[in-house]
């Protein structure tokens, strides 16, 4: 069974941990985006929609991390 509140907390923690790998100059921007995304979808109650949102959030985070890994001297 999918527990939306537990999954949301877990995803939030996971995304914040991933953001630690970002350069300081952009870290707060992306953390703000994480917060905004959670607030924007806070009233969603369809489990299938939430699963798609969570999967997309992880893909987006991985994309951002890869973007900054490929840039020289971004710490």
PyMOL CGO cylinders between C-alpha atoms (Angstrom):
from pymol import cmd
from pymol.cgo import CYLINDER

trace = [
    CYLINDER, 0.00, 0.00, 0.00, 1.19, 3.49, -0.88, 0.3, 1, 1, 1, 1, 1, 1,
    CYLINDER, 1.19, 3.49, -0.88, 1.39, 5.81, 2.13, 0.3, 1, 1, 1, 1, 1, 1,
    CYLINDER, 1.39, 5.81, 2.13, 1.38, 9.31, 0.68, 0.3, 1, 1, 1, 1, 1, 1,
    CYLINDER, 1.38, 9.31, 0.68, 2.47, 11.22, 3.81, 0.3, 1, 1, 1, 1, 1, 1,
    CYLINDER, 2.47, 11.22, 3.81, 5.34, 8.83, 4.53, 0.3, 1, 1, 1, 1, 1, 1,
    CYLINDER, 5.34, 8.83, 4.53, 6.41, 8.80, 0.89, 0.3, 1, 1, 1, 1, 1, 1,
    CYLINDER, 6.41, 8.80, 0.89, 6.29, 12.60, 0.75, 0.3, 1, 1, 1, 1, 1, 1,
    CYLINDER, 6.29, 12.60, 0.75, 8.47, 12.96, 3.85, 0.3, 1, 1, 1, 1, 1, 1,
    CYLINDER, 8.47, 12.96, 3.85, 10.91, 10.41, 2.48, 0.3, 1, 1, 1, 1, 1, 1,
    CYLINDER, 10.91, 10.41, 2.48, 11.09, 12.15, -0.89, 0.3, 1, 1, 1, 1, 1, 1,
    CYLINDER, 11.09, 12.15, -0.89, 11.53, 15.56, 0.74, 0.3, 1, 1, 1, 1, 1, 1,
    CYLINDER, 11.53, 15.56, 0.74, 14.46, 14.25, 2.81, 0.3, 1, 1, 1, 1, 1, 1,
    CYLINDER, 14.46, 14.25, 2.81, 15.95, 12.53, -0.23, 0.3, 1, 1, 1, 1, 1, 1,
    CYLINDER, 15.95, 12.53, -0.23, 15.77, 15.67, -2.37, 0.3, 1, 1, 1, 1, 1, 1,
    CYLINDER, 15.77, 15.67, -2.37, 17.27, 17.84, 0.37, 0.3, 1, 1, 1, 1, 1, 1,
    CYLINDER, 17.27, 17.84, 0.37, 20.13, 15.37, 0.83, 0.3, 1, 1, 1, 1, 1, 1,
    CYLINDER, 20.13, 15.37, 0.83, 20.78, 15.38, -2.90, 0.3, 1, 1, 1, 1, 1, 1,
    CYLINDER, 20.78, 15.38, -2.90, 20.84, 19.17, -2.88, 0.3, 1, 1, 1, 1, 1, 1,
    CYLINDER, 20.84, 19.17, -2.88, 23.89, 19.08, -0.60, 0.3, 1, 1, 1, 1, 1, 1,
    CYLINDER, 23.89, 19.08, -0.60, 25.92, 18.03, -3.65, 0.3, 1, 1, 1, 1, 1, 1,
    CYLINDER, 25.92, 18.03, -3.65, 25.03, 21.26, -5.46, 0.3, 1, 1, 1, 1, 1, 1,
    CYLINDER, 25.03, 21.26, -5.46, 27.28, 24.32, -5.46, 0.3, 1, 1, 1, 1, 1, 1,
    CYLINDER, 27.28, 24.32, -5.46, 26.47, 26.71, -2.63, 0.3, 1, 1, 1, 1, 1, 1,
    CYLINDER, 26.47, 26.71, -2.63, 25.62, 29.45, -5.11, 0.3, 1, 1, 1, 1, 1, 1,
    CYLINDER, 25.62, 29.45, -5.11, 22.56, 27.54, -6.38, 0.3, 1, 1, 1, 1, 1, 1,
    CYLINDER, 22.56, 27.54, -6.38, 21.72, 25.23, -3.49, 0.3, 1, 1, 1, 1, 1, 1,
    CYLINDER, 21.72, 25.23, -3.49, 19.22, 27.55, -1.81, 0.3, 1, 1, 1, 1, 1, 1,
    CYLINDER, 19.22, 27.55, -1.81, 17.46, 28.22, -5.11, 0.3, 1, 1, 1, 1, 1, 1,
    CYLINDER, 17.46, 28.22, -5.11, 16.86, 24.52, -5.68, 0.3, 1, 1, 1, 1, 1, 1,
    CYLINDER, 16.86, 24.52, -5.68, 15.87, 23.95, -2.07, 0.3, 1, 1, 1, 1, 1, 1,
    CYLINDER, 15.87, 23.95, -2.07, 13.29, 26.70, -2.48, 0.3, 1, 1, 1, 1, 1, 1,
    CYLINDER, 13.29, 26.70, -2.48, 12.03, 24.94, -5.59, 0.3, 1, 1, 1, 1, 1, 1,
    CYLINDER, 12.03, 24.94, -5.59, 11.69, 21.71, -3.61, 0.3, 1, 1, 1, 1, 1, 1,
    CYLINDER, 11.69, 21.71, -3.61, 9.64, 23.48, -0.93, 0.3, 1, 1, 1, 1, 1, 1,
    CYLINDER, 9.64, 23.48, -0.93, 7.48, 25.22, -3.52, 0.3, 1, 1, 1, 1, 1, 1,
    CYLINDER, 7.48, 25.22, -3.52, 6.78, 21.95, -5.30, 0.3, 1, 1, 1, 1, 1, 1,
    CYLINDER, 6.78, 21.95, -5.30, 5.66, 20.28, -2.11, 0.3, 1, 1, 1, 1, 1, 1,
    CYLINDER, 5.66, 20.28, -2.11, 3.39, 23.18, -1.20, 0.3, 1, 1, 1, 1, 1, 1,
    CYLINDER, 3.39, 23.18, -1.20, 1.93, 23.31, -4.72, 0.3, 1, 1, 1, 1, 1, 1,
    CYLINDER, 1.93, 23.31, -4.72, 1.01, 19.62, -4.66, 0.3, 1, 1, 1, 1, 1, 1,
    CYLINDER, 1.01, 19.62, -4.66, 0.07, 19.42, -1.00, 0.3, 1, 1, 1, 1, 1, 1,
    CYLINDER, 0.07, 19.42, -1.00, -3.61, 18.97, -1.73, 0.3, 1, 1, 1, 1, 1, 1,
    CYLINDER, -3.61, 18.97, -1.73, -3.16, 16.16, -4.27, 0.3, 1, 1, 1, 1, 1, 1,
    CYLINDER, -3.16, 16.16, -4.27, -4.75, 12.94, -3.05, 0.3, 1, 1, 1, 1, 1, 1,
    CYLINDER, -4.75, 12.94, -3.05, -4.67, 10.64, -6.09, 0.3, 1, 1, 1, 1, 1, 1,
    CYLINDER, -4.67, 10.64, -6.09, -2.03, 7.97, -5.41, 0.3, 1, 1, 1, 1, 1, 1,
    CYLINDER, -2.03, 7.97, -5.41, -1.21, 7.44, -9.09, 0.3, 1, 1, 1, 1, 1, 1,
    CYLINDER, -1.21, 7.44, -9.09, -0.71, 11.15, -9.69, 0.3, 1, 1, 1, 1, 1, 1,
    CYLINDER, -0.71, 11.15, -9.69, 1.47, 11.39, -6.59, 0.3, 1, 1, 1, 1, 1, 1,
    CYLINDER, 1.47, 11.39, -6.59, 3.62, 8.47, -7.75, 0.3, 1, 1, 1, 1, 1, 1,
    CYLINDER, 3.62, 8.47, -7.75, 4.16, 10.22, -11.10, 0.3, 1, 1, 1, 1, 1, 1,
    CYLINDER, 4.16, 10.22, -11.10, 5.00, 13.50, -9.36, 0.3, 1, 1, 1, 1, 1, 1,
    CYLINDER, 5.00, 13.50, -9.36, 7.49, 11.74, -7.05, 0.3, 1, 1, 1, 1, 1, 1,
    CYLINDER, 7.49, 11.74, -7.05, 9.15, 9.92, -9.95, 0.3, 1, 1, 1, 1, 1, 1,
    CYLINDER, 9.15, 9.92, -9.95, 9.45, 13.15, -11.93, 0.3, 1, 1, 1, 1, 1, 1,
    CYLINDER, 9.45, 13.15, -11.93, 10.91, 14.97, -8.91, 0.3, 1, 1, 1, 1, 1, 1,
    CYLINDER, 10.91, 14.97, -8.91, 13.65, 12.35, -8.59, 0.3, 1, 1, 1, 1, 1, 1,
    CYLINDER, 13.65, 12.35, -8.59, 14.40, 12.51, -12.34, 0.3, 1, 1, 1, 1, 1, 1,
    CYLINDER, 14.40, 12.51, -12.34, 14.55, 16.31, -12.17, 0.3, 1, 1, 1, 1, 1, 1,
    CYLINDER, 14.55, 16.31, -12.17, 16.89, 16.23, -9.18, 0.3, 1, 1, 1, 1, 1, 1,
    CYLINDER, 16.89, 16.23, -9.18, 19.19, 13.77, -10.92, 0.3, 1, 1, 1, 1, 1, 1,
    CYLINDER, 19.19, 13.77, -10.92, 19.20, 15.97, -14.02, 0.3, 1, 1, 1, 1, 1, 1,
    CYLINDER, 19.20, 15.97, -14.02, 20.14, 19.06, -11.98, 0.3, 1, 1, 1, 1, 1, 1,
    CYLINDER, 20.14, 19.06, -11.98, 22.91, 17.18, -10.17, 0.3, 1, 1, 1, 1, 1, 1,
    CYLINDER, 22.91, 17.18, -10.17, 24.32, 15.89, -13.46, 0.3, 1, 1, 1, 1, 1, 1,
    CYLINDER, 24.32, 15.89, -13.46, 24.15, 19.39, -14.92, 0.3, 1, 1, 1, 1, 1, 1,
    CYLINDER, 24.15, 19.39, -14.92, 26.33, 20.80, -12.16, 0.3, 1, 1, 1, 1, 1, 1,
    CYLINDER, 26.33, 20.80, -12.16, 28.68, 17.81, -12.06, 0.3, 1, 1, 1, 1, 1, 1,
    CYLINDER, 28.68, 17.81, -12.06, 29.57, 18.47, -15.68, 0.3, 1, 1, 1, 1, 1, 1,
    CYLINDER, 29.57, 18.47, -15.68, 30.48, 22.12, -15.08, 0.3, 1, 1, 1, 1, 1, 1,
    CYLINDER, 30.48, 22.12, -15.08, 34.06, 22.89, -14.02, 0.3, 1, 1, 1, 1, 1, 1,
    CYLINDER, 34.06, 22.89, -14.02, 34.70, 24.61, -10.68, 0.3, 1, 1, 1, 1, 1, 1,
    CYLINDER, 34.70, 24.61, -10.68, 31.09, 24.91, -9.56, 0.3, 1, 1, 1, 1, 1, 1,
    CYLINDER, 31.09, 24.91, -9.56, 31.64, 24.42, -5.85, 0.3, 1, 1, 1, 1, 1, 1,
]
cmd.load_cgo(trace, "trace")
